[in-house]
Amino acid sequence: MRLYHFSEEDNITIFHPRVKENRKNMPPVVWAIDEEHQFTFYLPRNCPRIVYRRSQSVLEEDASRFFGPTTSEIVLTIENRWLSRILQYPLFRYELPASTFTLFDETAGYYISEQEVTPLQKSIIENGLEQLAAMNIDIRFTPDLHPLREKLLQSSITDFGIHRFEFAGG
């Protein structure tokens, strides 16, 4: 299993466990994401985004409403105002040793470690949008994520992630 941590910082030599702002009830941990779900972090850290997948449990009405004519199994939606930042700044992907990590959320692919972690290697992601497109992900832009979030939460879609929504406009 391969695990990663994404950052806008290019000089991390040790990941120290810390309390996450939106999970203050948890002990300090180092967060990682598995290889299958890493694409959800090919954008700047605080870029609000909604990612959802097609599944067997999605009602036909919702499939039509949320996927439309796309043949993609995954839709990723970003607010328009983030486009220039996405295009201008590279991201750094740190590969982490899996030995101290435990599964936190299978649907999202999140793993946590309560120990310090030294990265195995670092690579650069200069154009996350290009890489997402190469994975046949339907990338959508919208002026405001709020309406999509409200409709998604009332739909039959269960495989979704709402990332960094506290930074969404609207």
N, CA, C and O atoms as a DFTB+ gen file, in Angstrom:
680 C
 N C O
     1  1       0.843      -1.176       0.000
     2  2       0.000       0.000       0.000
     3  2       0.889       1.240       0.000
     4  3       1.880       1.313       0.726
     5  1       0.514       2.211      -0.829
     6  2       1.253       3.468      -0.884
     7  2       0.393       4.578      -0.299
     8  3      -0.790       4.706      -0.615
     9  1       1.024       5.385       0.571
    10  2       0.343       6.497       1.221
    11  2       1.067       7.791       0.917
    12  3       2.286       7.816       0.747
    13  1       0.284       8.885       0.848
    14  2       0.840      10.171       0.477
    15  2       0.315      11.279       1.384
    16  3      -0.742      11.168       2.006
    17  1       1.091      12.337       1.427
    18  2       0.667      13.588       2.049
    19  2       0.991      14.693       1.048
    20  3       2.099      14.738       0.515
    21  1       0.044      15.574       0.791
    22  2       0.223      16.664      -0.155
    23  2       0.415      17.967       0.585
    24  3      -0.219      18.204       1.612
    25  1       1.297      18.821       0.063
    26  2       1.582      20.090       0.702
    27  2       2.007      21.118      -0.332
    28  3       2.449      20.770      -1.427
    29  1       1.871      22.377       0.024
    30  2       2.413      23.453      -0.790
    31  2       3.833      23.774      -0.336
    32  3       4.507      24.606      -0.944
    33  1       4.288      23.120       0.728
    34  2       5.652      23.286       1.240
    35  2       6.558      22.235       0.606
    36  3       6.204      21.059       0.525
    37  1       7.717      22.674       0.163
    38  2       8.620      21.753      -0.541
    39  2       9.781      21.257       0.314
    40  3      10.682      20.599      -0.207
    41  1       9.785      21.550       1.601
    42  2      10.963      21.223       2.413
    43  2      10.629      20.470       3.701
    44  3      11.313      20.652       4.708
    45  1       9.613      19.646       3.692
    46  2       9.233      18.907       4.900
    47  2      10.137      17.676       5.026
    48  3      10.185      16.837       4.126
    49  1      10.844      17.581       6.139
    50  2      11.724      16.422       6.363
    51  2      11.138      15.449       7.374
    52  3      11.474      14.264       7.367
    53  1      10.249      15.954       8.258
    54  2       9.557      15.103       9.227
    55  2       8.139      15.638       9.393
    56  3       7.924      16.842       9.530
    57  1       7.187      14.727       9.379
    58  2       5.801      15.087       9.659
    59  2       5.544      14.808      11.137
    60  3       5.655      13.673      11.600
    61  1       5.202      15.859      11.859
    62  2       4.917      15.749      13.283
    63  2       3.409      15.622      13.485
    64  3       2.646      16.327      12.825
    65  1       2.967      14.751      14.369
    66  2       1.529      14.670      14.653
    67  2       1.018      16.023      15.162
    68  3       1.687      16.706      15.937
    69  1      -0.177      16.385      14.710
    70  2      -0.779      17.633      15.160
    71  2      -2.287      17.471      15.218
    72  3      -2.857      16.586      14.580
    73  1      -2.917      18.331      15.985
    74  2      -4.366      18.330      16.082
    75  2      -4.908      19.109      14.890
    76  3      -4.507      20.245      14.637
    77  1      -5.810      18.487      14.174
    78  2      -6.408      19.126      13.007
    79  2      -7.497      20.090      13.466
    80  3      -8.280      19.771      14.361
    81  1      -7.544      21.259      12.858
    82  2      -8.469      22.322      13.270
    83  2      -9.923      21.855      13.330
    84  3     -10.660      22.229      14.243
    85  1     -10.334      21.041      12.362
    86  2     -11.737      20.612      12.344
    87  2     -11.957      19.259      13.036
    88  3     -13.031      18.668      12.922
    89  1     -10.936      18.776      13.752
    90  2     -11.068      17.506      14.490
    91  2     -10.374      17.625      15.849
    92  3      -9.527      16.805      16.204
    93  1     -10.742      18.639      16.581
    94  2     -10.086      18.917      17.863
    95  2     -10.343      17.849      18.915
    96  3      -9.654      17.813      19.935
    97  1     -11.314      16.985      18.688
    98  2     -11.610      15.909      19.623
    99  2     -10.672      14.704      19.451
   100  3     -10.746      13.745      20.219
   101  1      -9.798      14.757      18.449
   102  2      -8.852      13.660      18.185
   103  2      -7.479      13.993      18.756
   104  3      -7.141      15.162      18.947
   105  1      -6.690      12.954      19.028
   106  2      -5.306      13.211      19.438
   107  2      -4.502      13.741      18.245
   108  3      -4.975      13.669      17.111
   109  1      -3.309      14.266      18.478
   110  2      -2.470      14.709      17.361
   111  2      -2.094      13.513      16.471
   112  3      -1.699      12.458      16.968
   113  1      -2.221      13.693      15.174
   114  2      -1.890      12.628      14.219
   115  2      -1.266      13.225      12.962
   116  3      -1.357      14.426      12.710
   117  1      -0.634      12.359      12.187
   118  2      -0.179      12.677      10.839
   119  2      -1.214      12.057       9.897
   120  3      -1.580      10.891      10.048
   121  1      -1.673      12.833       8.940
   122  2      -2.678      12.363       7.985
   123  2      -2.023      11.925       6.688
   124  3      -1.034      12.513       6.249
   125  1      -2.587      10.881       6.075
   126  2      -2.131      10.410       4.766
   127  2      -3.351       9.958       3.971
   128  3      -4.421       9.700       4.523
   129  1      -3.157       9.871       2.670
   130  2      -4.225       9.397       1.787
   131  2      -3.674       8.273       0.929
   132  3      -2.504       8.286       0.546
   133  1      -4.524       7.300       0.630
   134  2      -4.058       6.156      -0.158
   135  2      -3.965       6.509      -1.643
   136  3      -4.442       7.552      -2.090
   137  1      -3.345       5.620      -2.372
   138  2      -3.073       5.856      -3.793
   139  2      -4.359       6.039      -4.600
   140  3      -4.410       6.885      -5.493
   141  1      -5.381       5.268      -4.302
   142  2      -6.639       5.338      -5.050
   143  2      -7.321       6.700      -4.935
   144  3      -7.943       7.165      -5.890
   145  1      -7.208       7.333      -3.785
   146  2      -7.920       8.590      -3.535
   147  2      -7.030       9.832      -3.607
   148  3      -7.515      10.943      -3.393
   149  1      -5.758       9.669      -3.900
   150  2      -4.827      10.795      -3.873
   151  2      -5.235      11.931      -4.807
   152  3      -4.911      13.088      -4.537
   153  1      -5.929      11.632      -5.884
   154  2      -6.300      12.657      -6.855
   155  2      -7.111      13.790      -6.217
   156  3      -7.116      14.908      -6.731
   157  1      -7.794      13.510      -5.105
   158  2      -8.605      14.546      -4.472
   159  2      -7.747      15.651      -3.865
   160  3      -8.265      16.683      -3.439
   161  1      -6.424      15.432      -3.826
   162  2      -5.511      16.432      -3.266
   163  2      -4.584      17.033      -4.324
   164  3      -3.543      17.590      -3.977
   165  1      -4.935      16.933      -5.586
   166  2      -4.137      17.528      -6.661
   167  2      -4.441      19.013      -6.839
   168  3      -4.189      19.580      -7.902
   169  1      -4.976      19.630      -5.811
   170  2      -5.349      21.039      -5.817
   171  2      -4.752      21.699      -4.581
   172  3      -4.387      21.005      -3.631
   173  1      -4.646      23.027      -4.574
   174  2      -4.104      23.695      -3.385
   175  2      -4.841      23.283      -2.110
   176  3      -6.040      23.006      -2.141
   177  1      -4.136      23.247      -1.020
   178  2      -4.639      22.749       0.262
   179  2      -6.008      23.300       0.638
   180  3      -6.904      22.533       0.989
   181  1      -6.181      24.592       0.572
   182  2      -7.424      25.203       1.032
   183  2      -8.462      25.400      -0.069
   184  3      -9.475      26.067       0.143
   185  1      -8.218      24.835      -1.217
   186  2      -9.170      24.952      -2.327
   187  2     -10.427      24.142      -2.007
   188  3     -10.361      22.917      -1.905
   189  1     -11.575      24.817      -1.848
   190  2     -12.802      24.059      -1.589
   191  2     -13.198      23.280      -2.843
   192  3     -13.097      23.775      -3.965
   193  1     -13.652      22.048      -2.617
   194  2     -14.010      21.207      -3.747
   195  2     -14.994      20.137      -3.302
   196  3     -15.043      19.746      -2.136
   197  1     -15.763      19.686      -4.258
   198  2     -16.696      18.586      -4.028
   199  2     -16.379      17.513      -5.058
   200  3     -16.300      17.778      -6.257
   201  1     -16.200      16.303      -4.562
   202  2     -15.896      15.155      -5.414
   203  2     -16.972      14.105      -5.171
   204  3     -17.283      13.783      -4.024
   205  1     -17.540      13.571      -6.246
   206  2     -18.488      12.475      -6.066
   207  2     -18.312      11.446      -7.174
   208  3     -17.855      11.746      -8.277
   209  1     -18.702      10.201      -6.828
   210  2     -18.548       9.053      -7.737
   211  2     -19.901       8.438      -8.057
   212  3     -20.842       8.467      -7.265
   213  1     -19.946       7.888      -9.240
   214  2     -21.124       7.133      -9.668
   215  2     -21.074       5.769      -8.966
   216  3     -20.006       5.168      -8.845
   217  1     -22.214       5.296      -8.513
   218  2     -22.278       3.964      -7.900
   219  2     -23.615       3.310      -8.240
   220  3     -24.519       3.950      -8.778
   221  1     -23.718       2.029      -7.917
   222  2     -24.940       1.276      -8.216
   223  2     -26.155       1.809      -7.456
   224  3     -27.289       1.665      -7.913
   225  1     -25.917       2.424      -6.297
   226  2     -27.034       2.870      -5.458
   227  2     -27.624       4.222      -5.877
   228  3     -28.628       4.655      -5.313
   229  1     -27.020       4.882      -6.846
   230  2     -27.514       6.196      -7.274
   231  2     -28.788       6.021      -8.101
   232  3     -28.819       5.275      -9.080
   233  1     -29.821       6.718      -7.686
   234  2     -31.080       6.674      -8.428
   235  2     -30.896       7.297      -9.806
   236  3     -30.075       8.198      -9.980
   237  1     -31.654       6.820     -10.776
   238  2     -31.541       7.298     -12.156
   239  2     -31.725       8.813     -12.250
   240  3     -31.019       9.484     -13.003
   241  1     -32.665       9.338     -11.493
   242  2     -32.914      10.778     -11.492
   243  2     -31.667      11.553     -11.036
   244  3     -31.311      12.573     -11.625
   245  1     -31.019      11.059      -9.989
   246  2     -29.813      11.715      -9.496
   247  2     -28.639      11.529     -10.455
   248  3     -27.827      12.439     -10.622
   249  1     -28.544      10.372     -11.078
   250  2     -27.481      10.149     -12.065
   251  2     -27.610      11.165     -13.194
   252  3     -26.620      11.747     -13.638
   253  1     -28.823      11.367     -13.645
   254  2     -29.064      12.338     -14.715
   255  2     -28.755      13.760     -14.246
   256  3     -28.141      14.535     -14.978
   257  1     -29.171      14.099     -13.049
   258  2     -29.008      15.453     -12.520
   259  2     -27.544      15.788     -12.207
   260  3     -27.098      16.899     -12.493
   261  1     -26.797      14.855     -11.630
   262  2     -25.449      15.156     -11.174
   263  2     -24.355      14.772     -12.162
   264  3     -23.287      15.385     -12.170
   265  1     -24.606      13.775     -12.987
   266  2     -23.587      13.356     -13.947
   267  2     -23.900      13.835     -15.358
   268  3     -22.990      14.009     -16.169
   269  1     -25.192      14.051     -15.663
   270  2     -25.577      14.520     -16.990
   271  2     -25.064      13.584     -18.057
   272  3     -25.122      12.364     -17.906
   273  1     -24.560      14.156     -19.140
   274  2     -24.113      13.318     -20.249
   275  2     -22.687      12.778     -20.105
   276  3     -22.208      12.091     -21.007
   277  1     -21.995      13.071     -18.993
   278  2     -20.613      12.618     -18.881
   279  2     -20.524      11.098     -18.752
   280  3     -21.403      10.464     -18.169
   281  1     -19.477      10.536     -19.292
   282  2     -19.218       9.106     -19.124
   283  2     -18.264       8.856     -17.965
   284  3     -17.973       7.705     -17.637
   285  1     -17.783       9.912     -17.351
   286  2     -16.857       9.786     -16.238
   287  2     -17.560       9.196     -15.019
   288  3     -18.744       9.443     -14.790
   289  1     -16.826       8.430     -14.257
   290  2     -17.344       7.863     -13.010
   291  2     -17.151       8.825     -11.838
   292  3     -17.741       8.640     -10.774
   293  1     -16.316       9.858     -12.039
   294  2     -15.985      10.797     -10.970
   295  2     -16.164      12.223     -11.478
   296  3     -15.737      12.563     -12.582
   297  1     -16.798      13.045     -10.659
   298  2     -16.954      14.478     -10.955
   299  2     -16.303      15.252      -9.817
   300  3     -16.551      14.979      -8.642
   301  1     -15.469      16.217     -10.179
   302  2     -14.811      17.088      -9.212
   303  2     -15.193      18.519      -9.562
   304  3     -14.973      18.962     -10.689
   305  1     -15.768      19.248      -8.599
   306  2     -16.227      20.615      -8.859
   307  2     -15.473      21.592      -7.974
   308  3     -15.315      21.368      -6.774
   309  1     -15.012      22.674      -8.579
   310  2     -14.173      23.687      -7.940
   311  2     -14.802      25.055      -8.202
   312  3     -15.461      25.259      -9.221
   313  1     -14.595      25.978      -7.282
   314  2     -15.069      27.339      -7.520
   315  2     -14.149      28.066      -8.505
   316  3     -12.929      27.906      -8.463
   317  1     -14.747      28.862      -9.383
   318  2     -14.026      29.593     -10.425
   319  2     -12.847      30.400      -9.888
   320  3     -11.783      30.445     -10.507
   321  1     -13.041      31.031      -8.742
   322  2     -12.025      31.943      -8.213
   323  2     -10.704      31.254      -7.873
   324  3      -9.703      31.930      -7.636
   325  1     -10.685      29.923      -7.845
   326  2      -9.464      29.188      -7.518
   327  2      -8.628      28.823      -8.751
   328  3      -7.503      28.344      -8.607
   329  1      -9.146      29.035      -9.926
   330  2      -8.453      28.586     -11.133
   331  2      -7.042      29.154     -11.258
   332  3      -6.106      28.394     -11.507
   333  1      -6.859      30.449     -11.096
   334  2      -5.517      31.021     -11.288
   335  2      -4.522      30.454     -10.270
   336  3      -3.372      30.184     -10.615
   337  1      -4.952      30.274      -9.031
   338  2      -4.053      29.703      -8.006
   339  2      -3.686      28.255      -8.353
   340  3      -2.536      27.848      -8.191
   341  1      -4.657      27.488      -8.825
   342  2      -4.402      26.100      -9.212
   343  2      -3.345      26.049     -10.313
   344  3      -2.459      25.196     -10.294
   345  1      -3.447      26.966     -11.266
   346  2      -2.527      26.968     -12.408
   347  2      -1.145      27.531     -12.073
   348  3      -0.162      27.190     -12.732
   349  1      -1.063      28.384     -11.060
   350  2       0.194      29.077     -10.763
   351  2       1.115      28.370      -9.787
   352  3       2.333      28.533      -9.864
   353  1       0.565      27.592      -8.875
   354  2       1.388      27.064      -7.790
   355  2       1.503      25.547      -7.837
   356  3       0.504      24.843      -7.981
   357  1       2.732      25.050      -7.715
   358  2       2.900      23.593      -7.689
   359  2       2.553      23.012      -6.317
   360  3       2.505      23.725      -5.315
   361  1       2.317      21.727      -6.301
   362  2       2.093      20.983      -5.066
   363  2       3.215      19.958      -4.916
   364  3       3.861      19.572      -5.891
   365  1       3.429      19.532      -3.690
   366  2       4.449      18.536      -3.423
   367  2       3.785      17.324      -2.792
   368  3       3.056      17.423      -1.805
   369  1       4.064      16.178      -3.398
   370  2       3.505      14.913      -2.914
   371  2       4.610      14.141      -2.205
   372  3       5.618      13.762      -2.802
   373  1       4.391      13.925      -0.933
   374  2       5.341      13.174      -0.118
   375  2       4.815      11.746       0.037
   376  3       3.684      11.539       0.477
   377  1       5.634      10.774      -0.324
   378  2       5.256       9.383      -0.073
   379  2       5.701       9.032       1.340
   380  3       6.826       9.329       1.745
   381  1       4.794       8.393       2.087
   382  2       5.045       8.079       3.481
   383  2       5.080       6.563       3.689
   384  3       4.359       5.830       3.012
   385  1       5.906       6.092       4.613
   386  2       5.920       4.657       4.910
   387  2       4.615       4.255       5.587
   388  3       4.151       4.943       6.497
   389  1       4.029       3.166       5.159
   390  2       2.717       2.758       5.652
   391  2       2.753       2.087       7.024
   392  3       1.707       1.891       7.643
   393  1       3.920       1.740       7.495
   394  2       4.036       0.882       8.686
   395  2       3.365       1.402       9.954
   396  3       2.864       0.599      10.741
   397  1       3.337       2.707      10.181
   398  2       2.752       3.226      11.426
   399  2       1.322       3.733      11.244
   400  3       0.713       4.221      12.196
   401  1       0.792       3.625      10.048
   402  2      -0.533       4.179       9.765
   403  2      -1.642       3.147       9.949
   404  3      -1.458       1.955       9.703
   405  1      -2.794       3.641      10.388
   406  2      -3.996       2.813      10.467
   407  2      -5.105       3.493       9.676
   408  3      -5.129       4.716       9.532
   409  1      -6.013       2.683       9.174
   410  2      -7.129       3.196       8.386
   411  2      -8.039       4.055       9.257
   412  3      -8.430       3.645      10.350
   413  1      -8.371       5.241       8.771
   414  2      -9.279       6.141       9.478
   415  2     -10.639       6.197       8.786
   416  3     -11.674       6.165       9.451
   417  1     -10.643       6.283       7.445
   418  2     -11.886       6.395       6.685
   419  2     -11.691       5.691       5.346
   420  3     -11.006       6.201       4.460
   421  1     -12.293       4.529       5.210
   422  2     -12.113       3.729       3.998
   423  2     -12.684       4.406       2.759
   424  3     -12.064       4.376       1.696
   425  1     -13.857       5.015       2.886
   426  2     -14.487       5.673       1.732
   427  2     -13.604       6.785       1.179
   428  3     -13.478       6.928      -0.037
   429  1     -12.993       7.572       2.059
   430  2     -12.143       8.689       1.634
   431  2     -10.693       8.280       1.399
   432  3      -9.943       9.015       0.758
   433  1     -10.290       7.119       1.909
   434  2      -8.901       6.680       1.760
   435  2      -7.950       7.332       2.745
   436  3      -6.752       7.420       2.476
   437  1      -8.464       7.796       3.893
   438  2      -7.640       8.479       4.893
   439  2      -7.012       7.492       5.870
   440  3      -7.649       6.537       6.316
   441  1      -5.750       7.747       6.190
   442  2      -4.998       6.972       7.182
   443  2      -4.381       7.949       8.169
   444  3      -4.114       9.102       7.831
   445  1      -4.154       7.476       9.401
   446  2      -3.534       8.323      10.412
   447  2      -2.422       7.572      11.137
   448  3      -2.435       6.346      11.249
   449  1      -1.458       8.355      11.628
   450  2      -0.365       7.821      12.451
   451  2      -0.190       8.748      13.639
   452  3      -0.231       9.969      13.493
   453  1       0.002       8.174      14.803
   454  2       0.239       8.986      16.005
   455  2       1.736       9.216      16.223
   456  3       2.132       9.847      17.203
   457  1       2.562       8.705      15.311
   458  2       4.009       8.849      15.426
   459  2       4.534       9.860      14.403
   460  3       3.875      10.153      13.406
   461  1       5.724      10.383      14.668
   462  2       6.407      11.201      13.662
   463  2       6.689      10.323      12.450
   464  3       6.932       9.122      12.578
   465  1       6.654      10.938      11.275
   466  2       6.843      10.175      10.046
   467  2       7.867      10.891       9.165
   468  3       7.753      12.088       8.904
   469  1       8.854      10.147       8.718
   470  2       9.850      10.668       7.782
   471  2       9.452      10.237       6.374
   472  3       9.285       9.043       6.126
   473  1       9.297      11.173       5.457
   474  2       8.881      10.805       4.097
   475  2       9.940       9.959       3.383
   476  3      11.142      10.109       3.604
   477  1       9.453       9.071       2.525
   478  2      10.332       8.227       1.719
   479  2      10.865       8.992       0.516
   480  3      12.031       8.863       0.144
   481  1       9.990       9.788      -0.082
   482  2      10.391      10.593      -1.244
   483  2       9.388      11.712      -1.460
   484  3       8.304      11.731      -0.878
   485  1       9.787      12.648      -2.322
   486  2       8.952      13.807      -2.642
   487  2       8.914      13.956      -4.159
   488  3       9.933      13.803      -4.832
   489  1       7.737      14.254      -4.688
   490  2       7.609      14.562      -6.112
   491  2       6.778      15.833      -6.244
   492  3       6.085      16.240      -5.313
   493  1       6.861      16.441      -7.403
   494  2       6.160      17.699      -7.639
   495  2       4.976      17.454      -8.579
   496  3       5.068      16.678      -9.530
   497  1       3.883      18.122      -8.295
   498  2       2.712      18.097      -9.172
   499  2       2.520      19.529      -9.638
   500  3       2.028      20.384      -8.901
   501  1       2.917      19.769     -10.876
   502  2       2.893      21.140     -11.401
   503  2       1.565      21.521     -12.010
   504  3       1.211      22.700     -12.009
   505  1       0.820      20.568     -12.529
   506  2      -0.473      20.897     -13.109
   507  2      -1.476      19.822     -12.729
   508  3      -1.704      18.867     -13.472
   509  1      -2.069      19.998     -11.555
   510  2      -3.035      19.031     -11.062
   511  2      -4.224      18.855     -11.989
   512  3      -4.725      17.742     -12.143
   513  1      -4.684      19.935     -12.608
   514  2      -5.836      19.831     -13.510
   515  2      -5.527      18.925     -14.697
   516  3      -6.365      18.124     -15.111
   517  1      -4.347      19.054     -15.227
   518  2      -3.944      18.210     -16.354
   519  2      -3.922      16.736     -15.947
   520  3      -4.375      15.872     -16.698
   521  1      -3.402      16.460     -14.775
   522  2      -3.351      15.081     -14.299
   523  2      -4.744      14.529     -14.014
   524  3      -5.021      13.363     -14.297
   525  1      -5.619      15.362     -13.456
   526  2      -6.992      14.939     -13.224
   527  2      -7.697      14.622     -14.543
   528  3      -8.412      13.625     -14.646
   529  1      -7.496      15.463     -15.537
   530  2      -8.101      15.236     -16.853
   531  2      -7.588      13.939     -17.468
   532  3      -8.348      13.212     -18.107
   533  1      -6.312      13.648     -17.277
   534  2      -5.732      12.411     -17.809
   535  2      -6.336      11.167     -17.145
   536  3      -6.275      10.072     -17.706
   537  1      -6.911      11.335     -15.963
   538  2      -7.564      10.225     -15.253
   539  2      -9.041      10.104     -15.634
   540  3      -9.779       9.319     -15.038
   541  1      -9.461      10.876     -16.618
   542  2     -10.858      10.886     -17.076
   543  2     -11.832      11.349     -15.997
   544  3     -12.976      10.897     -15.943
   545  1     -11.371      12.242     -15.150
   546  2     -12.239      12.850     -14.144
   547  2     -12.917      14.049     -14.786
   548  3     -12.271      14.862     -15.446
   549  1     -14.211      14.149     -14.589
   550  2     -14.977      15.280     -15.108
   551  2     -14.736      16.454     -14.160
   552  3     -15.206      16.441     -13.022
   553  1     -14.004      17.468     -14.626
   554  2     -13.666      18.642     -13.823
   555  2     -14.643      19.755     -14.179
   556  3     -14.772      20.146     -15.339
   557  1     -15.321      20.250     -13.163
   558  2     -16.306      21.306     -13.385
   559  2     -15.957      22.521     -12.537
   560  3     -15.384      22.400     -11.454
   561  1     -16.307      23.677     -13.043
   562  2     -16.116      24.930     -12.319
   563  2     -17.467      25.589     -12.117
   564  3     -18.356      25.498     -12.963
   565  1     -17.603      26.248     -10.987
   566  2     -18.849      26.930     -10.649
   567  2     -18.517      28.186      -9.848
   568  3     -17.497      28.219      -9.159
   569  1     -19.348      29.210      -9.923
   570  2     -19.100      30.398      -9.111
   571  2     -19.289      30.146      -7.610
   572  3     -18.696      30.842      -6.786
   573  1     -20.118      29.147      -7.251
   574  2     -20.473      28.939      -5.850
   575  2     -20.776      27.461      -5.608
   576  3     -21.652      26.895      -6.263
   577  1     -20.061      26.833      -4.676
   578  2     -20.262      25.416      -4.365
   579  2     -21.485      25.149      -3.482
   580  3     -21.954      24.013      -3.419
   581  1     -22.001      26.155      -2.813
   582  2     -23.095      25.950      -1.856
   583  2     -24.321      25.253      -2.457
   584  3     -24.814      24.296      -1.859
   585  1     -24.832      25.688      -3.608
   586  2     -26.011      25.003      -4.164
   587  2     -25.742      23.520      -4.470
   588  3     -26.599      22.672      -4.223
   589  1     -24.571      23.214      -5.000
   590  2     -24.233      21.816      -5.291
   591  2     -24.195      21.003      -4.001
   592  3     -24.722      19.892      -3.953
   593  1     -23.577      21.547      -2.958
   594  2     -23.494      20.842      -1.678
   595  2     -24.888      20.520      -1.143
   596  3     -25.147      19.390      -0.728
   597  1     -25.773      21.495      -1.152
   598  2     -27.125      21.279      -0.620
   599  2     -27.870      20.209      -1.412
   600  3     -28.527      19.347      -0.828
   601  1     -27.770      20.260      -2.725
   602  2     -28.466      19.272      -3.562
   603  2     -27.842      17.877      -3.397
   604  3     -28.559      16.877      -3.359
   605  1     -26.519      17.813      -3.300
   606  2     -25.829      16.536      -3.139
   607  2     -26.224      15.866      -1.823
   608  3     -26.461      14.659      -1.787
   609  1     -26.293      16.643      -0.750
   610  2     -26.643      16.092       0.566
   611  2     -28.078      15.560       0.608
   612  3     -28.418      14.767       1.486
   613  1     -28.909      15.985      -0.324
   614  2     -30.302      15.516      -0.386
   615  2     -30.507      14.461      -1.465
   616  3     -31.644      14.103      -1.769
   617  1     -29.420      13.960      -2.048
   618  2     -29.506      13.020      -3.158
   619  2     -29.226      11.583      -2.699
   620  3     -28.966      11.328      -1.523
   621  1     -29.285      10.672      -3.643
   622  2     -28.976       9.260      -3.372
   623  2     -27.486       8.966      -3.526
   624  3     -27.069       7.819      -3.363
   625  1     -26.679       9.973      -3.836
   626  2     -25.233       9.780      -3.961
   627  2     -24.631       9.672      -2.568
   628  3     -24.805      10.562      -1.736
   629  1     -23.926       8.580      -2.322
   630  2     -23.331       8.356      -0.993
   631  2     -21.812       8.377      -1.015
   632  3     -21.182       8.512       0.034
   633  1     -21.219       8.246      -2.184
   634  2     -19.756       8.239      -2.289
   635  2     -19.308       9.628      -2.734
   636  3     -19.184       9.903      -3.928
   637  1     -19.070      10.494      -1.759
   638  2     -18.677      11.860      -2.076
   639  2     -17.785      12.420      -0.976
   640  3     -17.746      11.905       0.141
   641  1     -17.071      13.486      -1.321
   642  2     -16.267      14.215      -0.346
   643  2     -16.469      15.705      -0.547
   644  3     -16.503      16.189      -1.679
   645  1     -16.603      16.429       0.552
   646  2     -16.732      17.876       0.523
   647  2     -15.505      18.390       1.272
   648  3     -15.443      18.327       2.500
   649  1     -14.536      18.896       0.521
   650  2     -13.236      19.259       1.072
   651  2     -13.090      20.770       1.257
   652  3     -13.436      21.548       0.368
   653  1     -12.581      21.171       2.403
   654  2     -12.241      22.560       2.701
   655  2     -13.386      23.529       2.434
   656  3     -13.177      24.641       1.949
   657  1     -14.589      23.091       2.756
   658  2     -15.773      23.896       2.467
   659  2     -15.802      25.210       3.235
   660  3     -16.488      26.151       2.835
   661  1     -15.056      25.280       4.342
   662  2     -15.014      26.532       5.099
   663  2     -14.387      27.663       4.284
   664  3     -14.516      28.832       4.649
   665  1     -13.713      27.330       3.193
   666  2     -13.104      28.340       2.331
   667  2     -13.935      28.627       1.080
   668  3     -13.511      29.382       0.205
   669  1     -15.112      28.024       1.002
   670  2     -15.988      28.252      -0.155
   671  2     -16.557      29.660      -0.112
   672  3     -16.826      30.204       0.959
   673  1     -16.735      30.235      -1.281
   674  2     -17.325      31.571      -1.385
   675  2     -18.830      31.490      -1.207
   676  3     -19.345      30.608      -0.520
   677  1     -19.501      32.394      -1.819
   678  2     -20.956      32.335      -1.764
   679  2     -21.470      33.464      -1.009
   680  3     -22.683      33.597      -0.846
